[in-house]
């Protein structure tokens, strides 16, 4: 079982940038594919991004494409980041790190992900 801890959230202004971090323990990310989800109050948890697999590029939700970037720490297989640029009010949510197996790459369903972290809150104000 992998344990995930997110950090980096906070209160920001619209247009600002934030980088979220996710640190894994128990099993490094080289054995699975890390991704990010978010959940706003009163809404379902939604897919944000997942790292690429083999020759495939990372996948992003349409709402964040071109603004968010998911990446791994090249020197540390236990860390993954979510760089969020040009933040909007609608990006306000609790952001979760999770993992999925390589066999499920391409799925954006939360049911295909496991080992959820506790989340880090991002609040964007205008």
C-alpha positions as CSV (number, residue, x, y, z in Angstrom):
1,X,0.0,0.0,0.0
2,X,1.3,3.4,-0.9
3,X,0.8,6.5,1.3
4,X,0.5,9.8,-0.5
5,X,0.9,13.3,1.0
6,X,0.0,16.4,-0.9
7,X,1.2,19.9,-0.2
8,X,1.5,23.4,-1.8
9,X,-2.1,24.6,-1.8
10,X,-3.2,27.9,-0.5
11,X,-5.0,31.1,-1.2
12,X,-4.1,32.8,-4.5
13,X,-5.4,35.4,-6.9
14,X,-6.8,34.7,-10.3
15,X,-4.0,34.6,-12.8
16,X,-1.4,33.4,-10.2
17,X,0.6,30.2,-10.3
18,X,0.9,27.4,-7.7
19,X,2.9,24.2,-7.7
20,X,1.5,21.2,-5.8
21,X,3.6,18.4,-4.7
22,X,2.8,14.8,-3.9
23,X,5.2,12.6,-2.0
24,X,4.7,8.8,-1.9
25,X,5.9,6.3,0.6
26,X,5.6,2.6,0.8
27,X,5.9,2.1,-2.9
28,X,7.6,4.4,-5.4
29,X,5.8,5.9,-8.4
30,X,8.0,3.9,-10.8
31,X,5.6,1.0,-10.1
32,X,2.5,3.0,-10.9
33,X,1.2,6.1,-12.6
34,X,0.5,9.1,-10.4
35,X,-2.2,11.5,-11.2
36,X,-4.2,14.4,-9.8
37,X,-7.9,14.9,-9.1
38,X,-9.9,17.7,-7.6
39,X,-13.1,18.2,-5.8
40,X,-15.0,21.4,-5.3
41,X,-17.7,21.8,-2.7
42,X,-20.9,20.1,-3.8
43,X,-19.3,18.5,-6.8
44,X,-18.0,15.1,-7.7
45,X,-14.3,14.4,-7.7
46,X,-13.0,15.1,-11.2
47,X,-9.9,14.1,-13.1
48,X,-7.2,16.7,-13.6
49,X,-4.1,15.0,-15.0
50,X,-2.1,11.8,-15.1
51,X,1.5,11.2,-16.1
52,X,2.3,9.7,-19.5
53,X,3.0,6.0,-20.0
54,X,5.8,4.8,-22.3
55,X,5.6,7.0,-25.4
56,X,2.2,8.5,-24.5
57,X,2.1,12.1,-23.3
58,X,0.4,13.0,-20.0
59,X,-3.3,13.4,-20.1
60,X,-5.2,16.4,-19.0
61,X,-8.8,17.4,-18.4
62,X,-9.9,19.9,-21.1
63,X,-10.5,22.5,-18.4
64,X,-6.8,22.6,-17.4
65,X,-5.1,21.9,-20.7
66,X,-2.5,24.5,-21.6
67,X,-2.5,25.8,-18.0
68,X,-1.5,22.8,-15.8
69,X,1.5,20.6,-16.1
70,X,2.1,17.3,-14.3
71,X,5.6,16.0,-13.9
72,X,7.7,13.6,-12.0
73,X,10.9,14.6,-10.0
74,X,13.6,13.2,-12.3
75,X,15.9,12.5,-9.3
76,X,13.2,11.1,-7.1
77,X,10.6,8.5,-8.1
78,X,8.6,9.3,-5.0
79,X,7.6,12.9,-6.0
80,X,5.2,14.2,-8.5
81,X,4.2,17.8,-9.2
82,X,1.3,19.7,-10.6
83,X,2.2,23.1,-11.9
84,X,-0.9,25.3,-12.2
85,X,-0.6,28.5,-14.1
86,X,-3.1,31.2,-14.9
87,X,-5.4,30.0,-12.1
88,X,-9.1,30.8,-12.4
89,X,-11.9,31.0,-9.8
90,X,-13.3,27.7,-11.0
91,X,-10.0,25.9,-10.2
92,X,-10.9,26.3,-6.5
93,X,-11.0,22.8,-5.1
94,X,-9.4,20.2,-2.8
95,X,-6.7,18.6,-4.9
96,X,-5.8,14.9,-4.5
97,X,-2.9,12.9,-5.6
98,X,-3.6,9.3,-6.5
99,X,-2.1,6.4,-8.5
100,X,-3.3,4.0,-11.2
101,X,-1.7,1.0,-12.8
102,X,-0.2,1.3,-16.2
103,X,-2.8,-1.1,-17.6
104,X,-5.4,1.5,-16.8
105,X,-3.6,4.4,-18.5
106,X,-6.1,6.5,-20.4
107,X,-8.9,6.2,-17.9
108,X,-10.0,9.4,-16.2
109,X,-12.4,7.7,-13.8
110,X,-11.6,8.0,-10.1
111,X,-12.7,4.3,-9.8
112,X,-9.6,3.3,-11.7
113,X,-7.3,5.1,-9.2
114,X,-6.3,4.0,-5.7
115,X,-4.1,5.1,-2.8
116,X,-5.6,8.5,-2.3
117,X,-3.9,11.3,-0.3
118,X,-5.7,13.6,2.1
119,X,-5.7,16.5,-0.4
120,X,-4.5,20.1,-0.4
121,X,-6.8,23.0,-0.7
122,X,-6.4,25.6,-3.5
123,X,-8.6,28.7,-3.3
124,X,-8.6,31.2,-6.1
125,X,-10.1,34.6,-5.6
126,X,-10.7,37.4,-8.2
